[in-house]
Amino acid sequence: MKQVTLYKNFQIHGESFQREKNGAWVPQYTLTRQDTATEKLDFPSHQYQFNHTFPTEFEADEFALHMAQAWVDKS
């Protein structure tokens, strides 16, 4: 799906992928903070790849999106 979602001043890039053709989908995301020029930040971006797999790209991307949002809410 490779979409970008805006959430609380972050861009969340869904980057789920398959390790092999016709294999399960591995959820992955990259977060990028939008206001890096105006604030001193410990992390301008954050990337995470999960150990879970899903049968479809949509399910993997949805899982990654929800987990990325949870990470933003905790930080």
PQR file with spaces between the fields and no chain letter, atoms N, CA, C, O and H, PARSE charges and radii, in Angstrom:
ATOM       1  N    MET     1       0.835   -1.194    0.000 -0.4000 1.5000
ATOM       2  CA   MET     1       0.000    0.000    0.000 -0.0000 2.0000
ATOM       3  C    MET     1       0.874    1.249    0.000  0.5500 1.7000
ATOM       4  O    MET     1       0.566    2.203   -0.715 -0.5500 1.4000
ATOM       5  N    LYS     2       1.923    1.273    0.758 -0.4000 1.5000
ATOM       6  CA   LYS     2       2.901    2.357    0.753 -0.0000 2.0000
ATOM       7  C    LYS     2       2.268    3.741    0.808  0.5500 1.7000
ATOM       8  O    LYS     2       2.483    4.574   -0.073 -0.5500 1.4000
ATOM       9  H    LYS     2       2.172    0.499    1.339  0.4000 1.0000
ATOM      10  N    GLN     3       1.496    3.968    1.843 -0.4000 1.5000
ATOM      11  CA   GLN     3       0.838    5.259    1.995 -0.0000 2.0000
ATOM      12  C    GLN     3       1.463    6.046    3.131  0.5500 1.7000
ATOM      13  O    GLN     3       2.182    5.494    3.964 -0.5500 1.4000
ATOM      14  H    GLN     3       1.321    3.291    2.558  0.4000 1.0000
ATOM      15  N    VAL     4       1.180    7.346    3.156 -0.4000 1.5000
ATOM      16  CA   VAL     4       1.650    8.223    4.220 -0.0000 2.0000
ATOM      17  C    VAL     4       0.430    8.726    4.973  0.5500 1.7000
ATOM      18  O    VAL     4      -0.532    9.204    4.372 -0.5500 1.4000
ATOM      19  H    VAL     4       0.596    7.794    2.480  0.4000 1.0000
ATOM      20  N    THR     5       0.480    8.614    6.299 -0.4000 1.5000
ATOM      21  CA   THR     5      -0.596    9.087    7.157 -0.0000 2.0000
ATOM      22  C    THR     5      -0.038   10.160    8.073  0.5500 1.7000
ATOM      23  O    THR     5       1.028    9.973    8.660 -0.5500 1.4000
ATOM      24  H    THR     5       1.262    8.226    6.787  0.4000 1.0000
ATOM      25  N    LEU     6      -0.733   11.278    8.206 -0.4000 1.5000
ATOM      26  CA   LEU     6      -0.336   12.320    9.142 -0.0000 2.0000
ATOM      27  C    LEU     6      -1.004   12.054   10.482  0.5500 1.7000
ATOM      28  O    LEU     6      -2.203   11.779   10.542 -0.5500 1.4000
ATOM      29  H    LEU     6      -1.599   11.429    7.729  0.4000 1.0000
ATOM      30  N    TYR     7      -0.213   12.138   11.572 -0.4000 1.5000
ATOM      31  CA   TYR     7      -0.738   11.876   12.913 -0.0000 2.0000
ATOM      32  C    TYR     7       0.066   12.682   13.918  0.5500 1.7000
ATOM      33  O    TYR     7       1.262   12.451   14.095 -0.5500 1.4000
ATOM      34  H    TYR     7       0.761   12.361   11.523  0.4000 1.0000
ATOM      35  N    LYS     8      -0.592   13.625   14.575 -0.4000 1.5000
ATOM      36  CA   LYS     8       0.032   14.428   15.638 -0.0000 2.0000
ATOM      37  C    LYS     8       1.404   14.958   15.245  0.5500 1.7000
ATOM      38  O    LYS     8       2.385   14.739   15.956 -0.5500 1.4000
ATOM      39  H    LYS     8      -1.564   13.813   14.432  0.4000 1.0000
ATOM      40  N    ASN     9       1.472   15.641   14.140 -0.4000 1.5000
ATOM      41  CA   ASN     9       2.703   16.278   13.669 -0.0000 2.0000
ATOM      42  C    ASN     9       3.787   15.280   13.244  0.5500 1.7000
ATOM      43  O    ASN     9       4.968   15.626   13.212 -0.5500 1.4000
ATOM      44  H    ASN     9       0.675   15.819   13.563  0.4000 1.0000
ATOM      45  N    PHE    10       3.397   14.067   12.924 -0.4000 1.5000
ATOM      46  CA   PHE    10       4.284   13.053   12.376 -0.0000 2.0000
ATOM      47  C    PHE    10       3.739   12.572   11.042  0.5500 1.7000
ATOM      48  O    PHE    10       2.528   12.560   10.822 -0.5500 1.4000
ATOM      49  H    PHE    10       2.438   13.786   12.950  0.4000 1.0000
ATOM      50  N    GLN    11       4.635   12.178   10.160 -0.4000 1.5000
ATOM      51  CA   GLN    11       4.254   11.429    8.970 -0.0000 2.0000
ATOM      52  C    GLN    11       4.562    9.970    9.264  0.5500 1.7000
ATOM      53  O    GLN    11       5.677    9.638    9.668 -0.5500 1.4000
ATOM      54  H    GLN    11       5.619   12.188   10.339  0.4000 1.0000
ATOM      55  N    ILE    12       3.583    9.101    9.064 -0.4000 1.5000
ATOM      56  CA   ILE    12       3.783    7.664    9.241 -0.0000 2.0000
ATOM      57  C    ILE    12       3.786    7.042    7.852  0.5500 1.7000
ATOM      58  O    ILE    12       2.794    7.117    7.127 -0.5500 1.4000
ATOM      59  H    ILE    12       2.678    9.371    8.735  0.4000 1.0000
ATOM      60  N    HIS    13       4.899    6.433    7.488 -0.4000 1.5000
ATOM      61  CA   HIS    13       5.039    5.760    6.202 -0.0000 2.0000
ATOM      62  C    HIS    13       4.878    4.263    6.431  0.5500 1.7000
ATOM      63  O    HIS    13       5.720    3.639    7.077 -0.5500 1.4000
ATOM      64  H    HIS    13       5.705    6.372    8.077  0.4000 1.0000
ATOM      65  N    GLY    14       3.799    3.684    5.904 -0.4000 1.5000
ATOM      66  CA   GLY    14       3.626    2.239    5.959 -0.0000 2.0000
ATOM      67  C    GLY    14       4.536    1.594    4.938  0.5500 1.7000
ATOM      68  O    GLY    14       4.483    1.934    3.756 -0.5500 1.4000
ATOM      69  H    GLY    14       3.115    4.191    5.380  0.4000 1.0000
ATOM      70  N    GLU    15       5.374    0.662    5.378 -0.4000 1.5000
ATOM      71  CA   GLU    15       6.374    0.059    4.497 -0.0000 2.0000
ATOM      72  C    GLU    15       6.382   -1.456    4.607  0.5500 1.7000
ATOM      73  O    GLU    15       7.444   -2.075    4.544 -0.5500 1.4000
ATOM      74  H    GLU    15       5.417    0.385    6.338  0.4000 1.0000
ATOM      75  N    SER    16       5.210   -2.060    4.770 -0.4000 1.5000
ATOM      76  CA   SER    16       5.135   -3.513    4.904 -0.0000 2.0000
ATOM      77  C    SER    16       5.663   -4.177    3.635  0.5500 1.7000
ATOM      78  O    SER    16       5.569   -3.617    2.543 -0.5500 1.4000
ATOM      79  H    SER    16       4.348   -1.556    4.821  0.4000 1.0000
ATOM      80  N    PHE    17       6.220   -5.377    3.795 -0.4000 1.5000
ATOM      81  CA   PHE    17       6.856   -6.046    2.660 -0.0000 2.0000
ATOM      82  C    PHE    17       6.760   -7.561    2.820  0.5500 1.7000
ATOM      83  O    PHE    17       6.419   -8.064    3.891 -0.5500 1.4000
ATOM      84  H    PHE    17       6.296   -5.832    4.682  0.4000 1.0000
ATOM      85  N    GLN    18       7.064   -8.275    1.746 -0.4000 1.5000
ATOM      86  CA   GLN    18       7.137   -9.728    1.748 -0.0000 2.0000
ATOM      87  C    GLN    18       8.596  -10.143    1.638  0.5500 1.7000
ATOM      88  O    GLN    18       9.338   -9.597    0.822 -0.5500 1.4000
ATOM      89  H    GLN    18       7.341   -7.867    0.877  0.4000 1.0000
ATOM      90  N    ARG    19       9.010  -11.099    2.450 -0.4000 1.5000
ATOM      91  CA   ARG    19      10.389  -11.603    2.375 -0.0000 2.0000
ATOM      92  C    ARG    19      10.584  -12.493    1.159  0.5500 1.7000
ATOM      93  O    ARG    19      11.690  -12.586    0.626 -0.5500 1.4000
ATOM      94  H    ARG    19       8.407  -11.542    3.114  0.4000 1.0000
ATOM      95  N    GLU    20       9.509  -13.152    0.713 -0.4000 1.5000
ATOM      96  CA   GLU    20       9.568  -13.999   -0.477 -0.0000 2.0000
ATOM      97  C    GLU    20       8.271  -13.849   -1.257  0.5500 1.7000
ATOM      98  O    GLU    20       7.234  -13.502   -0.691 -0.5500 1.4000
ATOM      99  H    GLU    20       8.610  -13.077    1.146  0.4000 1.0000
ATOM     100  N    LYS    21       8.330  -14.110   -2.542 -0.4000 1.5000
ATOM     101  CA   LYS    21       7.159  -13.971   -3.401 -0.0000 2.0000
ATOM     102  C    LYS    21       6.028  -14.854   -2.867  0.5500 1.7000
ATOM     103  O    LYS    21       6.237  -16.021   -2.534 -0.5500 1.4000
ATOM     104  H    LYS    21       9.172  -14.392   -3.001  0.4000 1.0000
ATOM     105  N    ASN    22       4.828  -14.275   -2.791 -0.4000 1.5000
ATOM     106  CA   ASN    22       3.631  -14.956   -2.287 -0.0000 2.0000
ATOM     107  C    ASN    22       3.744  -15.364   -0.818  0.5500 1.7000
ATOM     108  O    ASN    22       3.013  -16.244   -0.363 -0.5500 1.4000
ATOM     109  H    ASN    22       4.658  -13.327   -3.061  0.4000 1.0000
ATOM     110  N    GLY    23       4.656  -14.732   -0.074 -0.4000 1.5000
ATOM     111  CA   GLY    23       4.809  -15.019    1.346 -0.0000 2.0000
ATOM     112  C    GLY    23       3.951  -14.101    2.197  0.5500 1.7000
ATOM     113  O    GLY    23       3.200  -13.271    1.683 -0.5500 1.4000
ATOM     114  H    GLY    23       5.250  -14.017   -0.443  0.4000 1.0000
ATOM     115  N    ALA    24       4.074  -14.263    3.496 -0.4000 1.5000
ATOM     116  CA   ALA    24       3.354  -13.408    4.440 -0.0000 2.0000
ATOM     117  C    ALA    24       3.941  -11.990    4.415  0.5500 1.7000
ATOM     118  O    ALA    24       5.085  -11.778    4.012 -0.5500 1.4000
ATOM     119  H    ALA    24       4.684  -14.937    3.913  0.4000 1.0000
ATOM     120  N    TRP    25       3.134  -11.043    4.852 -0.4000 1.5000
ATOM     121  CA   TRP    25       3.546   -9.636    4.874 -0.0000 2.0000
ATOM     122  C    TRP    25       4.086   -9.272    6.249  0.5500 1.7000
ATOM     123  O    TRP    25       3.481   -9.599    7.270 -0.5500 1.4000
ATOM     124  H    TRP    25       2.205  -11.215    5.180  0.4000 1.0000
ATOM     125  N    VAL    26       5.228   -8.595    6.270 -0.4000 1.5000
ATOM     126  CA   VAL    26       5.882   -8.149    7.494 -0.0000 2.0000
ATOM     127  C    VAL    26       5.578   -6.653    7.676  0.5500 1.7000
ATOM     128  O    VAL    26       5.925   -5.841    6.818 -0.5500 1.4000
ATOM     129  H    VAL    26       5.720   -8.330    5.440  0.4000 1.0000
ATOM     130  N    PRO    27       4.928   -6.289    8.797 -0.5600 1.5000
ATOM     131  CA   PRO    27       4.628   -4.877    9.022  0.2800 2.0000
ATOM     132  C    PRO    27       5.886   -4.080    9.372  0.5500 1.7000
ATOM     133  O    PRO    27       6.741   -4.532   10.134 -0.5500 1.4000
ATOM     134  N    GLN    28       5.970   -2.904    8.804 -0.4000 1.5000
ATOM     135  CA   GLN    28       7.090   -1.999    9.076 -0.0000 2.0000
ATOM     136  C    GLN    28       6.602   -0.579    8.868  0.5500 1.7000
ATOM     137  O    GLN    28       5.753   -0.327    8.013 -0.5500 1.4000
ATOM     138  H    GLN    28       5.275   -2.537    8.185  0.4000 1.0000
ATOM     139  N    TYR    29       7.140    0.355    9.654 -0.4000 1.5000
ATOM     140  CA   TYR    29       6.801    1.760    9.462 -0.0000 2.0000
ATOM     141  C    TYR    29       8.026    2.631    9.694  0.5500 1.7000
ATOM     142  O    TYR    29       8.995    2.216   10.330 -0.5500 1.4000
ATOM     143  H    TYR    29       7.830    0.150   10.348  0.4000 1.0000
ATOM     144  N    THR    30       7.958    3.846    9.164 -0.4000 1.5000
ATOM     145  CA   THR    30       8.915    4.893    9.464 -0.0000 2.0000
ATOM     146  C    THR    30       8.128    6.130    9.865  0.5500 1.7000
ATOM     147  O    THR    30       7.195    6.536    9.173 -0.5500 1.4000
ATOM     148  H    THR    30       7.171    4.183    8.648  0.4000 1.0000
ATOM     149  N    LEU    31       8.512    6.726   10.991 -0.4000 1.5000
ATOM     150  CA   LEU    31       7.913    7.974   11.459 -0.0000 2.0000
ATOM     151  C    LEU    31       8.875    9.113   11.190  0.5500 1.7000
ATOM     152  O    LEU    31      10.080    8.970   11.397 -0.5500 1.4000
ATOM     153  H    LEU    31       9.271    6.396   11.553  0.4000 1.0000
ATOM     154  N    THR    32       8.362   10.232   10.737 -0.4000 1.5000
ATOM     155  CA   THR    32       9.180   11.427   10.545 -0.0000 2.0000
ATOM     156  C    THR    32       8.471   12.600   11.205  0.5500 1.7000
ATOM     157  O    THR    32       7.310   12.884   10.911 -0.5500 1.4000
ATOM     158  H    THR    32       7.383   10.349   10.569  0.4000 1.0000
ATOM     159  N    ARG    33       9.168   13.266   12.084 -0.4000 1.5000
ATOM     160  CA   ARG    33       8.602   14.427   12.789 -0.0000 2.0000
ATOM     161  C    ARG    33       8.541   15.599   11.822  0.5500 1.7000
ATOM     162  O    ARG    33       9.496   15.829   11.080 -0.5500 1.4000
ATOM     163  H    ARG    33      10.112   13.035   12.322  0.4000 1.0000
ATOM     164  N    GLN    34       7.451   16.340   11.813 -0.4000 1.5000
ATOM     165  CA   GLN    34       7.261   17.424   10.854 -0.0000 2.0000
ATOM     166  C    GLN    34       7.877   18.750   11.278  0.5500 1.7000
ATOM     167  O    GLN    34       8.178   19.579   10.419 -0.5500 1.4000
ATOM     168  H    GLN    34       6.676   16.153   12.416  0.4000 1.0000
ATOM     169  N    ASP    35       8.072   18.975   12.556 -0.4000 1.5000
ATOM     170  CA   ASP    35       8.548   20.281   13.013 -0.0000 2.0000
ATOM     171  C    ASP    35      10.004   20.261   13.456  0.5500 1.7000
ATOM     172  O    ASP    35      10.360   20.934   14.422 -0.5500 1.4000
ATOM     173  H    ASP    35       7.828   18.302   13.254  0.4000 1.0000
ATOM     174  N    THR    36      10.843   19.509   12.774 -0.4000 1.5000
ATOM     175  CA   THR    36      12.246   19.389   13.173 -0.0000 2.0000
ATOM     176  C    THR    36      13.003   20.707   13.085  0.5500 1.7000
ATOM     177  O    THR    36      13.994   20.885   13.794 -0.5500 1.4000
ATOM     178  H    THR    36      10.553   18.962   11.989  0.4000 1.0000
ATOM     179  N    ALA    37      12.577   21.618   12.252 -0.4000 1.5000
ATOM     180  CA   ALA    37      13.290   22.886   12.104 -0.0000 2.0000
ATOM     181  C    ALA    37      13.045   23.824   13.283  0.5500 1.7000
ATOM     182  O    ALA    37      13.880   24.679   13.577 -0.5500 1.4000
ATOM     183  H    ALA    37      11.773   21.473   11.676  0.4000 1.0000
ATOM     184  N    THR    38      11.904   23.671   13.961 -0.4000 1.5000
ATOM     185  CA   THR    38      11.552   24.610   15.022 -0.0000 2.0000
ATOM     186  C    THR    38      11.847   24.100   16.422  0.5500 1.7000
ATOM     187  O    THR    38      11.820   24.876   17.378 -0.5500 1.4000
ATOM     188  H    THR    38      11.225   22.976   13.722  0.4000 1.0000
ATOM     189  N    GLU    39      12.125   22.819   16.562 -0.4000 1.5000
ATOM     190  CA   GLU    39      12.382   22.256   17.884 -0.0000 2.0000
ATOM     191  C    GLU    39      13.667   21.431   17.870  0.5500 1.7000
ATOM     192  O    GLU    39      14.028   20.837   16.854 -0.5500 1.4000
ATOM     193  H    GLU    39      12.147   22.189   15.786  0.4000 1.0000
ATOM     194  N    LYS    40      14.345   21.404   19.004 -0.4000 1.5000
ATOM     195  CA   LYS    40      15.481   20.496   19.136 -0.0000 2.0000
ATOM     196  C    LYS    40      14.917   19.142   19.563  0.5500 1.7000
ATOM     197  O    LYS    40      14.288   19.029   20.614 -0.5500 1.4000
ATOM     198  H    LYS    40      14.052   21.887   19.829  0.4000 1.0000
ATOM     199  N    LEU    41      15.144   18.127   18.750 -0.4000 1.5000
ATOM     200  CA   LEU    41      14.546   16.820   18.987 -0.0000 2.0000
ATOM     201  C    LEU    41      15.591   15.750   19.223  0.5500 1.7000
ATOM     202  O    LEU    41      16.682   15.788   18.653 -0.5500 1.4000
ATOM     203  H    LEU    41      15.655   18.219   17.895  0.4000 1.0000
ATOM     204  N    ASP    42      15.247   14.799   20.067 -0.4000 1.5000
ATOM     205  CA   ASP    42      16.110   13.635   20.257 -0.0000 2.0000
ATOM     206  C    ASP    42      16.005   12.691   19.069  0.5500 1.7000
ATOM     207  O    ASP    42      16.956   11.970   18.767 -0.5500 1.4000
ATOM     208  H    ASP    42      14.361   14.768   20.531  0.4000 1.0000
ATOM     209  N    PHE    43      14.864   12.685   18.393 -0.4000 1.5000
ATOM     210  CA   PHE    43      14.647   11.776   17.268 -0.0000 2.0000
ATOM     211  C    PHE    43      13.857   12.489   16.175  0.5500 1.7000
ATOM     212  O    PHE    43      12.670   12.755   16.367 -0.5500 1.4000
ATOM     213  H    PHE    43      14.091   13.271   18.638  0.4000 1.0000
ATOM     214  N    PRO    44      14.465   12.803   15.048 -0.5600 1.5000
ATOM     215  CA   PRO    44      13.701   13.372   13.938  0.2800 2.0000
ATOM     216  C    PRO    44      12.918   12.297   13.183  0.5500 1.7000
ATOM     217  O    PRO    44      11.935   12.596   12.505 -0.5500 1.4000
ATOM     218  N    SER    45      13.370   11.029   13.310 -0.4000 1.5000
ATOM     219  CA   SER    45      12.641    9.937   12.678 -0.0000 2.0000
ATOM     220  C    SER    45      12.836    8.656   13.488  0.5500 1.7000
ATOM     221  O    SER    45      13.748    8.548   14.308 -0.5500 1.4000
ATOM     222  H    SER    45      14.168   10.786   13.861  0.4000 1.0000
ATOM     223  N    HIS    46      11.964    7.704   13.238 -0.4000 1.5000
ATOM     224  CA   HIS    46      11.977    6.430   13.963 -0.0000 2.0000
ATOM     225  C    HIS    46      11.448    5.361   13.022  0.5500 1.7000
ATOM     226  O    HIS    46      10.438    5.571   12.349 -0.5500 1.4000
ATOM     227  H    HIS    46      11.223    7.791   12.572  0.4000 1.0000
ATOM     228  N    GLN    47      12.121    4.216   12.967 -0.4000 1.5000
ATOM     229  CA   GLN    47      11.678    3.126   12.098 -0.0000 2.0000
ATOM     230  C    GLN    47      11.581    1.856   12.923  0.5500 1.7000
ATOM     231  O    GLN    47      12.379    1.624   13.832 -0.5500 1.4000
ATOM     232  H    GLN    47      12.941    4.046   13.513  0.4000 1.0000
ATOM     233  N    TYR    48      10.577    1.025   12.587 -0.4000 1.5000
ATOM     234  CA   TYR    48      10.427   -0.233   13.303 -0.0000 2.0000
ATOM     235  C    TYR    48       9.868   -1.306   12.383  0.5500 1.7000
ATOM     236  O    TYR    48       8.951   -1.068   11.597 -0.5500 1.4000
ATOM     237  H    TYR    48       9.929    1.213   11.849  0.4000 1.0000
ATOM     238  N    GLN    49      10.449   -2.497   12.506 -0.4000 1.5000
ATOM     239  CA   GLN    49       9.985   -3.665   11.750 -0.0000 2.0000
ATOM     240  C    GLN    49       9.540   -4.702   12.774  0.5500 1.7000
ATOM     241  O    GLN    49      10.269   -4.987   13.724 -0.5500 1.4000
ATOM     242  H    GLN    49      11.194   -2.691   13.145  0.4000 1.0000
ATOM     243  N    PHE    50       8.354   -5.265   12.590 -0.4000 1.5000
ATOM     244  CA   PHE    50       7.776   -6.201   13.542 -0.0000 2.0000
ATOM     245  C    PHE    50       8.120   -7.642   13.199  0.5500 1.7000
ATOM     246  O    PHE    50       8.463   -7.954   12.059 -0.5500 1.4000
ATOM     247  H    PHE    50       7.761   -5.033   11.819  0.4000 1.0000
ATOM     248  N    ASN    51       8.025   -8.521   14.196 -0.4000 1.5000
ATOM     249  CA   ASN    51       8.227   -9.946   13.999 -0.0000 2.0000
ATOM     250  C    ASN    51       6.944  -10.633   13.550  0.5500 1.7000
ATOM     251  O    ASN    51       6.995  -11.751   13.037 -0.5500 1.4000
ATOM     252  H    ASN    51       7.746   -8.267   15.123  0.4000 1.0000
ATOM     253  N    HIS    52       5.799   -9.988   13.733 -0.4000 1.5000
ATOM     254  CA   HIS    52       4.513  -10.539   13.322 -0.0000 2.0000
ATOM     255  C    HIS    52       4.438  -10.589   11.798  0.5500 1.7000
ATOM     256  O    HIS    52       5.117   -9.820   11.117 -0.5500 1.4000
ATOM     257  H    HIS    52       5.758   -9.080   14.150  0.4000 1.0000
ATOM     258  N    THR    53       3.628  -11.478   11.268 -0.4000 1.5000
ATOM     259  CA   THR    53       3.346  -11.475    9.832 -0.0000 2.0000
ATOM     260  C    THR    53       1.840  -11.564    9.638  0.5500 1.7000
ATOM     261  O    THR    53       1.107  -12.034   10.509 -0.5500 1.4000
ATOM     262  H    THR    53       3.077  -12.102   11.821  0.4000 1.0000
ATOM     263  N    PHE    54       1.398  -11.102    8.473 -0.4000 1.5000
ATOM     264  CA   PHE    54      -0.023  -11.073    8.137 -0.0000 2.0000
ATOM     265  C    PHE    54      -0.216  -11.613    6.726  0.5500 1.7000
ATOM     266  O    PHE    54       0.692  -11.541    5.898 -0.5500 1.4000
ATOM     267  H    PHE    54       1.994  -10.721    7.765  0.4000 1.0000
ATOM     268  N    PRO    55      -1.403  -12.157    6.453 -0.5600 1.5000
ATOM     269  CA   PRO    55      -1.635  -12.735    5.124  0.2800 2.0000
ATOM     270  C    PRO    55      -1.757  -11.693    4.009  0.5500 1.7000
ATOM     271  O    PRO    55      -1.537  -12.013    2.840 -0.5500 1.4000
ATOM     272  N    THR    56      -2.109  -10.442    4.361 -0.4000 1.5000
ATOM     273  CA   THR    56      -2.270   -9.415    3.329 -0.0000 2.0000
ATOM     274  C    THR    56      -1.462   -8.169    3.673  0.5500 1.7000
ATOM     275  O    THR    56      -1.155   -7.906    4.835 -0.5500 1.4000
ATOM     276  H    THR    56      -2.288  -10.182    5.310  0.4000 1.0000
ATOM     277  N    GLU    57      -1.130   -7.420    2.643 -0.4000 1.5000
ATOM     278  CA   GLU    57      -0.415   -6.149    2.828 -0.0000 2.0000
ATOM     279  C    GLU    57      -1.270   -5.171    3.617  0.5500 1.7000
ATOM     280  O    GLU    57      -0.765   -4.451    4.478 -0.5500 1.4000
ATOM     281  H    GLU    57      -1.379   -7.634    1.698  0.4000 1.0000
ATOM     282  N    PHE    58      -2.569   -5.144    3.322 -0.4000 1.5000
ATOM     283  CA   PHE    58      -3.476   -4.230    4.024 -0.0000 2.0000
ATOM     284  C    PHE    58      -3.449   -4.487    5.533  0.5500 1.7000
ATOM     285  O    PHE    58      -3.334   -3.543    6.314 -0.5500 1.4000
ATOM     286  H    PHE    58      -2.979   -5.729    2.622  0.4000 1.0000
ATOM     287  N    GLU    59      -3.554   -5.747    5.948 -0.4000 1.5000
ATOM     288  CA   GLU    59      -3.543   -6.081    7.373 -0.0000 2.0000
ATOM     289  C    GLU    59      -2.212   -5.698    8.018  0.5500 1.7000
ATOM     290  O    GLU    59      -2.186   -5.181    9.135 -0.5500 1.4000
ATOM     291  H    GLU    59      -3.648   -6.514    5.312  0.4000 1.0000
ATOM     292  N    ALA    60      -1.129   -5.949    7.326 -0.4000 1.5000
ATOM     293  CA   ALA    60       0.196   -5.604    7.855 -0.0000 2.0000
ATOM     294  C    ALA    60       0.345   -4.090    8.000  0.5500 1.7000
ATOM     295  O    ALA    60       0.845   -3.611    9.017 -0.5500 1.4000
ATOM     296  H    ALA    60      -1.150   -6.369    6.419  0.4000 1.0000
ATOM     297  N    ASP    61      -0.086   -3.341    6.994 -0.4000 1.5000
ATOM     298  CA   ASP    61       0.001   -1.876    7.059 -0.0000 2.0000
ATOM     299  C    ASP    61      -0.895   -1.310    8.155  0.5500 1.7000
ATOM     300  O    ASP    61      -0.501   -0.374    8.851 -0.5500 1.4000
ATOM     301  H    ASP    61      -0.493   -3.730    6.167  0.4000 1.0000
ATOM     302  N    GLU    62      -2.095   -1.866    8.316 -0.4000 1.5000
ATOM     303  CA   GLU    62      -3.007   -1.405    9.372 -0.0000 2.0000
ATOM     304  C    GLU    62      -2.389   -1.648   10.746  0.5500 1.7000
ATOM     305  O    GLU    62      -2.449   -0.777   11.614 -0.5500 1.4000
ATOM     306  H    GLU    62      -2.415   -2.626    7.751  0.4000 1.0000
ATOM     307  N    PHE    63      -1.804   -2.809   10.947 -0.4000 1.5000
ATOM     308  CA   PHE    63      -1.142   -3.119   12.214 -0.0000 2.0000
ATOM     309  C    PHE    63       0.009   -2.140   12.465  0.5500 1.7000
ATOM     310  O    PHE    63       0.132   -1.593   13.562 -0.5500 1.4000
ATOM     311  H    PHE    63      -1.755   -3.516   10.242  0.4000 1.0000
ATOM     312  N    ALA    64       0.844   -1.921   11.459 -0.4000 1.5000
ATOM     313  CA   ALA    64       1.975   -1.002   11.595 -0.0000 2.0000
ATOM     314  C    ALA    64       1.495    0.412   11.912  0.5500 1.7000
ATOM     315  O    ALA    64       2.085    1.091   12.752 -0.5500 1.4000
ATOM     316  H    ALA    64       0.744   -2.365   10.569  0.4000 1.0000
ATOM     317  N    LEU    65       0.432    0.860   11.248 -0.4000 1.5000
ATOM     318  CA   LEU    65      -0.113    2.198   11.499 -0.0000 2.0000
ATOM     319  C    LEU    65      -0.567    2.337   12.942  0.5500 1.7000
ATOM     320  O    LEU    65      -0.238    3.324   13.599 -0.5500 1.4000
ATOM     321  H    LEU    65      -0.047    0.308   10.565  0.4000 1.0000
ATOM     322  N    HIS    66      -1.311    1.370   13.441 -0.4000 1.5000
ATOM     323  CA   HIS    66      -1.799    1.441   14.823 -0.0000 2.0000
ATOM     324  C    HIS    66      -0.653    1.399   15.826  0.5500 1.7000
ATOM     325  O    HIS    66      -0.694    2.097   16.840 -0.5500 1.4000
ATOM     326  H    HIS    66      -1.578    0.568   12.907  0.4000 1.0000
ATOM     327  N    MET    67       0.349    0.604   15.561 -0.4000 1.5000
ATOM     328  CA   MET    67       1.497    0.531   16.463 -0.0000 2.0000
ATOM     329  C    MET    67       2.319    1.824   16.415  0.5500 1.7000
ATOM     330  O    MET    67       2.828    2.269   17.443 -0.5500 1.4000
ATOM     331  H    MET    67       0.382    0.037   14.738  0.4000 1.0000
ATOM     332  N    ALA    68       2.449    2.418   15.247 -0.4000 1.5000
ATOM     333  CA   ALA    68       3.163    3.698   15.125 -0.0000 2.0000
ATOM     334  C    ALA    68       2.421    4.789   15.887  0.5500 1.7000
ATOM     335  O    ALA    68       3.045    5.597   16.575 -0.5500 1.4000
ATOM     336  H    ALA    68       2.035    2.056   14.411  0.4000 1.0000
ATOM     337  N    GLN    69       1.102    4.820   15.771 -0.4000 1.5000
ATOM     338  CA   GLN    69       0.309    5.801   16.506 -0.0000 2.0000
ATOM     339  C    GLN    69       0.471    5.606   18.023  0.5500 1.7000
ATOM     340  O    GLN    69       0.576    6.584   18.764 -0.5500 1.4000
ATOM     341  H    GLN    69       0.595    4.164   15.212  0.4000 1.0000
ATOM     342  N    ALA    70       0.491    4.372   18.476 -0.4000 1.5000
ATOM     343  CA   ALA    70       0.691    4.090   19.897 -0.0000 2.0000
ATOM     344  C    ALA    70       2.078    4.577   20.333  0.5500 1.7000
ATOM     345  O    ALA    70       2.225    5.112   21.432 -0.5500 1.4000
ATOM     346  H    ALA    70       0.406    3.578   17.875  0.4000 1.0000
ATOM     347  N    TRP    71       3.099    4.396   19.479 -0.4000 1.5000
ATOM     348  CA   TRP    71       4.440    4.855   19.815 -0.0000 2.0000
ATOM     349  C    TRP    71       4.460    6.381   19.966  0.5500 1.7000
ATOM     350  O    TRP    71       5.062    6.910   20.900 -0.5500 1.4000
ATOM     351  H    TRP    71       2.980    3.962   18.586  0.4000 1.0000
ATOM     352  N    VAL    72       3.799    7.079   19.040 -0.4000 1.5000
ATOM     353  CA   VAL    72       3.724    8.547   19.104 -0.0000 2.0000
ATOM     354  C    VAL    72       3.020    8.969   20.384  0.5500 1.7000
ATOM     355  O    VAL    72       3.473    9.893   21.059 -0.5500 1.4000
ATOM     356  H    VAL    72       3.310    6.649   18.280  0.4000 1.0000
ATOM     357  N    ASP    73       1.925    8.312   20.728 -0.4000 1.5000
ATOM     358  CA   ASP    73       1.165    8.675   21.935 -0.0000 2.0000
ATOM     359  C    ASP    73       1.988    8.510   23.204  0.5500 1.7000
ATOM     360  O    ASP    73       1.791    9.256   24.163 -0.5500 1.4000
ATOM     361  H    ASP    73       1.557    7.561   20.179  0.4000 1.0000
ATOM     362  N    LYS    74       2.914    7.543   23.229 -0.4000 1.5000
ATOM     363  CA   LYS    74       3.753    7.317   24.407 -0.0000 2.0000
ATOM     364  C    LYS    74       4.939    8.254   24.479  0.5500 1.7000
ATOM     365  O    LYS    74       5.485    8.483   25.559 -0.5500 1.4000
ATOM     366  H    LYS    74       3.074    6.937   22.449  0.4000 1.0000
ATOM     367  N    SER    75       5.350    8.803   23.335 -0.4000 1.5000
ATOM     368  CA   SER    75       6.568    9.634   23.353 -0.0000 2.0000
ATOM     369  C    SER    75       6.288   11.074   23.706  0.5500 1.7000
ATOM     370  O    SER    75       7.211   11.887   23.759 -0.5500 1.4000
ATOM     371  H    SER    75       4.908    8.617   22.458  0.4000 1.0000
